[in-house]
């Protein structure tokens, strides 16, 4: 009877589902940043590099 009660217990199931959703969201964010990151970050970096004095930009 004790094993039957443990088998039917579902209290930890919600946390596992939230964990799986969190992992899925993290993978989507990493994929989006890998795809779009080069196109969005590089132009901003180039603008900052233009504004900085040349001796700071090379370090």
C-alpha positions as CSV (number, residue, x, y, z in Angstrom):
1,X,0.0,0.0,0.0
2,X,2.9,2.4,0.7
3,X,4.4,1.9,-2.8
4,X,1.0,2.5,-4.4
5,X,0.7,5.9,-2.6
6,X,4.2,6.9,-3.8
7,X,3.5,5.8,-7.3
8,X,0.4,8.0,-7.5
9,X,2.1,11.1,-5.9
10,X,2.4,13.9,-8.4
11,X,3.6,16.8,-6.2
12,X,7.0,17.0,-7.9
13,X,5.6,16.8,-11.4
14,X,5.0,20.6,-11.7
15,X,8.5,21.5,-10.9
16,X,9.9,19.1,-13.5
17,X,7.6,20.7,-16.1
18,X,8.7,24.2,-15.2
19,X,12.3,23.1,-15.4
20,X,11.7,21.6,-18.9
21,X,10.0,24.8,-20.0
22,X,12.9,26.9,-18.7
23,X,15.4,24.8,-20.6
24,X,13.4,25.1,-23.8
25,X,13.2,28.9,-23.4
26,X,16.9,29.1,-22.8
27,X,17.7,27.0,-25.9
28,X,15.4,29.3,-28.0
29,X,17.2,32.4,-26.6
30,X,20.6,31.0,-27.3
31,X,19.6,30.1,-30.8
32,X,18.1,33.5,-31.5
33,X,21.3,35.3,-30.1
34,X,23.5,33.0,-32.2
35,X,21.5,33.8,-35.3
36,X,20.9,37.5,-34.8
37,X,23.8,38.4,-32.5
38,X,26.3,39.0,-35.3
39,X,24.0,41.3,-37.2
40,X,23.0,43.4,-34.2
41,X,26.0,43.6,-32.0
42,X,28.7,44.1,-34.6
43,X,27.3,47.4,-35.9
44,X,27.0,48.8,-32.4
45,X,30.6,47.7,-31.6
46,X,31.8,49.4,-34.8
47,X,30.0,52.7,-33.8
48,X,31.6,52.6,-30.4
49,X,35.0,51.9,-32.0
50,X,34.6,55.0,-34.2
51,X,33.8,57.2,-31.2
52,X,36.7,56.1,-29.0
53,X,40.2,57.5,-29.6
54,X,42.4,55.3,-31.7
55,X,44.8,54.4,-28.9
56,X,41.9,53.1,-26.7
57,X,40.3,51.2,-29.6
58,X,43.4,49.1,-30.3
59,X,43.9,47.9,-26.7
